[in-house]
Amino acid sequence: MPRADVTKMPFGKLYPLLVSKAEKKGRTREEVDQVTAWLTGYTPEAIARMEQSGTEYGEFFRSAPAMNPKRALIHGRVCGVRVEEIQDPLMRDIRYLDKLVDELAKGKAMEQILRK
């Protein structure tokens, strides 16, 4: 069975999975929204609108108002792949968000997650 292209999946289907992952570890949706806003430049309100709009996951990242230049400081593995070694810029940005939510779920301090 061929793998589904994550960039074509609805943002409104995938984002709740990230929120759920963080909430299972005692974090909040507001914190997930905060790291997402830091990465992409969207406001929490815009994230909520995008979640309801039917926007594709890839389009969410391609249309981001201001991708944070500090995202290049994000290092480590997501699903066994080092995020800093991903060649496709769109997939790298998608995995950056995965990594930020992983760090949140692992209990890292927000200051560390946001590379302050």
LODO-873396 format. One record per atom (N, C-alpha, C, O, CB): residue in three letters; x, y, z. Coordinates in steps of 0.001 Angstrom, whole numbers, padded with zeros to 6 digits, always signed. Each point is the difference from the previous one (the first is absolute). Glycine has a CB too. Layout:
// residues N
ALAXYZ ...
// end
This chain:
// residues 116
MET+000848-001185+000000 MET-000848+001185+000000 MET+000886+001238+000000 MET+000892+000112+000840 MET-002738-001346+000383 PRO+001620+002173-002150 PRO+000845+001189-000071 PRO-000214+000908+001206 PRO-001094+000078+000559 PRO+001031-000216-003054 ARG+001123+000812+002872 ARG-000069+000944+001116 ARG-000772+001246-000401 ARG+000107+000475-001131 ARG+002076-001340+002008 ALA-002950+001379+000048 ALA-000737+001237-000257 ALA+000966+001180+000063 ALA+000909+000023+000830 ALA-003039-001021+000129 ASP+001930+001966-001830 ASP+000817+001206-000011 ASP-000524+000928+001098 ASP-001094+000554-000110 ASP+001588-000778-002398 VAL+000301+000383+003563 VAL-000420+000808+001149 VAL-000311+001441-000408 VAL-000839+000645+000628 VAL+002236-002099+000859 THR-000738+001968-002522 THR-000227+001386-000415 THR-001403+000191-000570 THR-000506+001122-000040 THR+002954-000891-000425 LYS-003080-001326+000021 LYS-001347+000076-000586 LYS-001096-000274+001021 LYS-001182+000159-000303 LYS+002155-000868-001866 MET-000595+000302+003366 MET-000989-000307+001036 MET-000557+001300+000583 MET+000682+001025-000002 MET+000505-003201+000541 PRO-002418+002136-000044 PRO-000591+001214+000586 PRO+000704+000404+001296 PRO+000242-000828+000879 PRO-002439+000208-001906 PHE+002514+001893+001124 PHE+000598+000546+001224 PHE-000920-000291+001185 PHE+000470-000338+001087 PHE+000702+002165-002409 GLY-002472-001696+001111 GLY-000986-000229+001058 GLY-000054-001436+000492 GLY-000595-000269+001043 GLY-000701+002103-002017 LYS+001897-002749+000254 LYS+000057-001400+000431 LYS+001301-000286+000744 LYS+000012-000786+000948 LYS-001448+000130-002900 LEU+002537+001292+001528 LEU+001316-000273+000582 LEU+000299+000830+001242 LEU+000594-000503+000954 LEU+000173-000080-003222 TYR-001173+001844+002264 TYR+000324+000863+001135 TYR-000569-000527+001321 TYR+000698+000028+001014 TYR-000650+001900-002590 PRO-001303-002409+001592 PRO-000518-000561+001256 PRO+000827-001179+000521 PRO+000038-000240+001206 PRO-002300+000975-001922 LEU+002917-001464-000176 LEU+000864-001101+000437 LEU+001220+000537+000759 LEU+000442-000600+000979 LEU-001208-000780-002953 LEU+001302+002511+001515 LEU+001119+000623+000707 LEU-000452+000498+001370 LEU+000705-000166+000996 LEU+000334+000831-003193 VAL-002216-000054+002234 VAL-000548+000508+001261 VAL-000225-001167+000963 VAL+000352+000089+001177 VAL-001459+001854-002384 SER+000530-003021+000716 SER-000268-001173+000831 SER+001287-000590+000565 SER+000050-000391+001167 SER-002083-000078-002536 LYS+003054+000408+000556 LYS+001294-000532+000444 LYS+000532+000807+001182 LYS+000491-000571+000973 LYS-000001-000220-003316 ALA-000586+002100+002262 ALA+000480+000872+001079 ALA-000899-000118+001232 ALA+000490-000056+001127 ALA+000468+001643-002836 GLU-002275-001623+001490 GLU-000929-000072+001126 GLU+000150-001296+000786 GLU-000181-000006+001218 GLU-001396+001439-002497 LYS+001903-002528+000603 LYS+000205-001279+000683 LYS+001157+000081+000994 LYS+000064-000775+000955 LYS-000957-000419-002969 LYS+001801+002134+001784 LYS+001164+000166+000877 LYS-000153+001202+000932 LYS+000975+000462+000593 LYS+000446-001510-002361 GLY-002661+001553+001893 GLY-000266+001068+000949 GLY+000217+001415-000520 GLY-000035+000956+000774 GLY+000655-002568+000920 ARG-000399+001751-002986 ARG+000152+001343-000576 ARG-001349+000439-000554 ARG-000957-000774+000031 ARG+003408+000358-000599 THR-002544+001641+000062 THR-001283+000553-000426 THR-000015+000346-001486 THR+001037+000113-000653 THR-001350+000776+002953 ARG-000902-000729-002798 ARG-000155+000459-001387 ARG+000637+001375-000160 ARG+000613+000284-001030 ARG-002751-001613+000783 GLU+001998+002177+001247 GLU+000577+001343-000075 GLU+001513-000068-000199 GLU+000574+000809-000727 GLU-002418+000057+002197 GLU+002478-001830-000824 GLU+001448-000151-000163 GLU+000347-000507-001406 GLU+000991+000432-000588 GLU-000779-000891+003059 VAL-001019-000445-003003 VAL+000220-000468-001371 VAL-000201+001162-000963 VAL+000785+000179-000931 VAL-001541-002519+001541 ASP-000293+003130-000389 ASP-000233+001187-000831 ASP+001181+000969+000098 ASP+000391+000609-000996 ASP-002879-000869+001321 GLN+003050+000400+000871 GLN+001129+000915+000200 GLN+001224-000446-000802 GLN+000642+000826-000649 GLN-001511-000288+002944 VAL+001200-001823-002260 VAL+001170-000447-000763 VAL-000279+000048-001506 VAL+000900+000278-000793 VAL-000219-001757+002720 THR-001924+001208-002314 THR-000373+000086-001414 THR+000085+001442-000477 THR+000506+000269-001090 THR-002013-002269+001339 ALA+001015+002925+000563 ALA+000079+001433-000338 ALA+001449+000454-000092 ALA+000354+000759-000903 ALA-002555-000362+002042 TRP+003042-000852-000216 TRP+001421+000360-000026 TRP+000637-000464-001308 TRP+000763+000737-000624 TRP-000655-000893+003143 LEU-000429-001071-002924 LEU+000601-000570-001203 LEU-000499+000675-001272 LEU+000787+000286-000902 LEU-000572-002445+002108 THR-001525+002414-001283 THR-000621+000399-001270 THR-000375+001472-000122 THR-000119+000515-001112 THR-000717-002790+001025 GLY+000650+002953+001204 GLY-000460+001387-000058 GLY-001513+000143+000033 GLY-000508+001121+000037 GLY+002547-000613-001306 TYR-002773-001618+001256 TYR-001456+000078+000140 TYR-000354+000368+001435 TYR+000736-000335+000928 TYR-001052-001377-002764 THR-000799+002395+002019 THR-000526+000234+001339 THR-000795-001237+000415 THR-000401-000785-000859 THR+000304+003317+000493 PRO-000138-002721+001666 PRO-000848-001130+000414 PRO-001387+000039-000651 PRO-000573-001043-000314 PRO+001808+000997+002485 GLU-001764+001247-002369 GLU-001312+000136-000640 GLU+000063-000459-001461 GLU-000914-000665-000488 GLU+000360+002589+002028 ALA+001631-001567-002224 ALA+000170-000416-001399 ALA+000178-001513-000089 ALA-000501-000634-000929 ALA+001536+002866+000378 ILE-000324-002809+001515 ILE+000176-001456+000027 ILE-001365-000672+000138 ILE-000287-000972-000699 ILE+002596+001217+001729 ALA-003151+000269-000130 ALA-001339-000567+000198 ALA-000836+000123-001271 ALA-000735-000924-000347 ALA+000857+001500+002791 ARG-000018+000560-003144 ARG-000737+000179-001260 ARG+000488-000992-001059 ARG-000800-000600-000718 ARG+000469+003045+001260 MET+001648-002609-000629 MET+000572-000922-000988 MET-000443-001439+000291 MET-000200-000801-000913 MET+002191+002336+000621 GLU-002135-001837+001565 GLU-000415-001342+000406 GLU-001416-000307-000500 GLU-000327-001153-000281 GLU+001808+001321+002316 GLN-002309+000860-002144 GLN-001388-000172-000437 GLN-000175+000185-001509 GLN-001079-000271-000528 GLN+000362+001066+002772 SER+001741-000347-002937 SER-000156+000451-001387 SER+000149-001071-001073 SER-000384+000230-001146 SER+001212+001893+001953 GLY-000284-003281-000466 GLY+000254-001004-001031 GLY+001349+000172-000675 GLY+000294-000682-000983 GLY-002727+000558+000622 THR+003247+001016+000871 THR+001338+000243-000540 THR+000848-001265+000087 THR-000041-000722+000997 THR-000119+003143-000330 GLU+000928-002680-001724 GLU+000921-001134+000023 GLU+001198+000322+000892 GLU+000381+001160+000152 GLU-001111-001837-002478 TYR+001312-000355+002907 TYR+001125+000164+000929 TYR+001173+000710-000679 TYR+000601+000901+000586 TYR-001319-002982+000633 GLY+001039+001688-002427 GLY+001093+000654-000721 GLY-000284+001467-000252 GLY+000895+000837+000113 GLY-000356-003006-001176 GLU-001783+002486+000721 GLU-000373+001399-000255 GLU+000093+000834+001268 GLU+000351+001179-000056 GLU-001864-001931-001787 PHE+001203+000154+002983 PHE+000139+000697+001274 PHE+001429+000523+000153 PHE+000205+001141+000415 PHE-002001-002599+000610 PHE+002766+000633-001355 PHE+001400+000407+000127 PHE+000440+000921-001139 PHE+000726+000966+000232 PHE-000270-003115+000949 ARG-000889+001858-002402 ARG+000379+000853-001136 ARG-000550+001409+000150 ARG+000625+000954-000465 ARG-000569-002970-000997 SER-001218+002169+002104 SER-000654+001307+000155 SER+000337+000678+001324 SER-000546+001058+000311 SER-001293-001895-001748 ALA+002719+000246+002206 ALA+000326+000565+001320 ALA+000463+001447-000138 ALA+000816+000316-000866 ALA-000185-002608+001707 PRO-001150+003162+000011 PRO+000337+001424-000109 PRO+001473+000311+000255 PRO+000554+000907-000622 PRO-002863-000434+001328 ALA+002946-001208+000195 ALA+001384+000334+000347 ALA+000678-001195+000658 ALA+000006-000126+001224 ALA-000633+002549-000945 MET+001195-003296-001100 MET+000720-001134+000574 MET+001182+000544+000810 MET+000769+000835-000477 MET-001463-002374-001454 ASN+000815+001053+003144 ASN+001012+000507+000922 ASN+001401-000406-000471 ASN+000267-001185-000197 ASN-001929+001069+002100 PRO+002556+001097-002083 PRO+001359-000347-000435 PRO+000754-000854+001023 PRO+000948-000699-000359 PRO-000914+002818-000941 LYS-000442-002068+002560 LYS+000656-000810+001029 LYS-000365-001475-000100 LYS+000528-000817+000754 LYS-000524+002810+000721 ARG-000905-002347-002398 ARG-000374-001404-000145 ARG+001196-000852-000413 ARG+000008-001211+000221 ARG-002330+001917-000832 ALA+003331-000078+000013 ALA+001209-000734-000382 ALA+000763-000502+001227 ALA+000881-000850-000128 ALA-000734+002240-001951 LEU-000476-000875+003263 LEU+000638-000453+001233 LEU-000623-001288+000535 LEU+000501-000582+000963 LEU+000037+002956-000442 ILE-001628-002818-001142 ILE-000673-001225+000436 ILE+000778-001193-000550 ILE+000186-000135-001210 ILE-002463+001295+001281 HIS+002723-002013+000831 HIS+000762-001193-000385 HIS-000575-001204+000713 HIS-000673+000129+001023 HIS+002757+001237-001406 GLY-001818-002516-000153 GLY-000420-001237+000643 GLY-000771-000890-000950 GLY-000140+000288-001189 GLY+000071+000903+003356 ARG-000422-002269-001613 ARG-000685-001019-000798 ARG-001510+000048+000195 ARG-000507+000218+001100 ARG+002537-001651-000937 VAL-002717+001225-001264 VAL-001449-000202-000008 VAL-000226-001223-000878 VAL+000385-000013-001170 VAL-000957+002522+001512 CYS-000045-003519+000216 CYS-000240-001255-000725 CYS+001304-000570-000561 CYS+000019-000562-001095 CYS-002334+001358+000514 GLY+003393-000649+001333 GLY+001284-000566-000396 GLY+000776+000805-001024 GLY+001071-000425-000433 GLY-002061-001724+000929 VAL+000472+003302-000893 VAL+000650+000834-001008 VAL+000460+001300+000655 VAL-000760+000638+000728 VAL-000661-001649-002579 ARG+002666+001397+001589 ARG+000509+001266+000537 ARG-000635+001149-000784 ARG+000151+000084-001219 ARG+002054-001169+001924 VAL-002912+001966-000002 VAL-000742+001071-000679 VAL+000922+000927-000777 VAL-000370+000496-001064 VAL-001354-000615+002851 GLU+002909+000355-001267 GLU+000910+000928-000663 GLU+000578-000566-001297 GLU+000608+000735-000778 GLU-000061+000198+003013 GLU-000733-002229-002472 GLU+000523-000632-001212 GLU-001062-000195-001081 GLU+000310-000497-001083 GLU+001362-000642+002511 ILE-002900+001519-001153 ILE-001074-000147-000992 ILE+000226+001020-001111 ILE+000100+001200+000258 ILE-001743-002030+001510 GLN+001721+000344-003001 GLN+000330+000861-001143 GLN-001171+000867-000461 GLN+000198+001169-000331 GLN+001448-002885-000363 ASP-002843+001174+000666 ASP-001175+000737-000473 ASP-000395+001044+001043 ASP-000365-000364+001118 ASP-000430-001650-002447 PRO+000858+003303+000991 PRO-000298+001060+000980 PRO-001398-000109+000613 PRO-000165+000270+001189 PRO+001710+001191-002459 LEU-002549-001848+000486 LEU-001352-000122+000532 LEU-000068-001131+001024 LEU-000554+000177+001085 LEU-000388+000710-003248 MET+001503-002049+001823 MET-000007-001117+000950 MET+000816+000328+001247 MET-000354-000420+001101 MET+000085-001177-003012 ARG+001345+002334+001746 ARG+000810+000396+001153 ARG-000822+000882+000937 ARG+000036-000185+001216 ARG+002066+000045-002610 ASP-002846+001101+000832 ASP-000842+000867+000832 ASP-001087-000809+000710 ASP-000296+000250+001169 ASP+000742+001666-002737 ILE-001039-002879+000869 ILE-001015-000859+000608 ILE+000609-000769+001164 ILE-000601-000089+001071 ILE-000603-000119-003278 ARG+002382-000343+002003 ARG+000669-000768+001052 ARG+000483+000888+001142 ARG+000087-000452+001142 ARG+000606-001202-002866 TYR-000380+002910+001426 TYR+000347+000935+001081 TYR-001172+000104+000978 TYR+000199-000037+001214 TYR+001337+001344-002765 LEU-002746-001179+001027 LEU-001160+000086+000889 LEU-000159-001291+000794 LEU-000299+000039+001194 LEU-000824+001544-002792 ASP+001319-002719+000948 ASP-000053-001278+000722 ASP+001011-000009+001142 ASP-000312-000427+001111 ASP-000429-000746-003214 LYS+001940+001640+001825 LYS+001064-000005+001007 LYS-000347+000936+001156 LYS+000230-000341+001160 LYS+001461-000183-002948 LEU-002241+001699+001482 LEU-000385+000942+001062 LEU-001066-000613+000901 LEU+000070+000131+001222 LEU+000479+001807-002731 VAL-001527-002603+000918 VAL-001056-000634+000798 VAL+000579-001168+000804 VAL-000405-000221+001142 VAL-001332+000897-002861 ASP+002672-001419+001141 ASP+000684-001063+000757 ASP+000686+000581+001236 ASP-000124-000541+001098 ASP+000476-000768-003228 GLU+000368+002408+001944 GLU+000702+000637+001115 GLU-000990+000473+001060 GLU+000248-000142+001198 GLU+001590+000852-002758 LEU-002947-000154+001120 LEU-001049+000438+000911 LEU-000523-001191+000800 LEU-000126+000073+001222 LEU-000501+001800-002797 ALA+000325-002959+000884 ALA-000538-001196+000651 ALA+001009-000623+000969 ALA-000392-000639+000977 ALA-001029+000233-002998 LYS+002698+000588+001760 LYS+001031-000560+000882 LYS+000255+000882+001216 LYS+000825-000337+000850 LYS+000218-000740-002834 GLY-001751+002214+002073 GLY+000096+000842+001184 GLY+001063+001080-000042 GLY+000308+000605+001027 GLY-001125-002526+000171 LYS+001384+002171-002374 LYS+000999+001057-000094 LYS-000632+001353+000325 LYS-001190+000220-000227 LYS+002457-001549-001503 ALA-000454+002217+002261 ALA-000464+001353+000304 ALA-000256+000766-001302 ALA+000716-000178-000985 ALA+000576+000163+003169 MET-002307+000856-002175 MET-000371+000755-001185 MET+001166+000847-000519 MET+000155+000152-001212 MET-002519-000111+002034 GLU+003177+000505+000068 GLU+001130+000826-000413 GLU+000982-000817-000860 GLU+000551+000507-000977 GLU-000812+000892+003077 GLN+000468-002653-001724 GLN+000882-000872-000786 GLN-000633-000358-001331 GLN+000673+000007-001030 GLN+000290-000925+003140 ILE-002245+000608-002097 ILE-000692-000394-001224 ILE+000026+001137-001010 ILE+000191-000224-001195 ILE-001667-001325+002507 LEU+001282+002774-000822 LEU-000053+001168-000889 LEU+001379+000575-000285 LEU+000122+001097-000547 LEU-002381-000596+001438 ARG+003283-001233-000525 ARG+001390+000359-000297 ARG+000345+001420+000435 ARG+000584+000777-000755 ARG-000662-002350-001162 LYS-000308+001894+003179 LYS+000294+001343+000529 LYS+001352+000025+000664 LYS+000421+001042+000504 LYS-002850-000621-000171 
// end
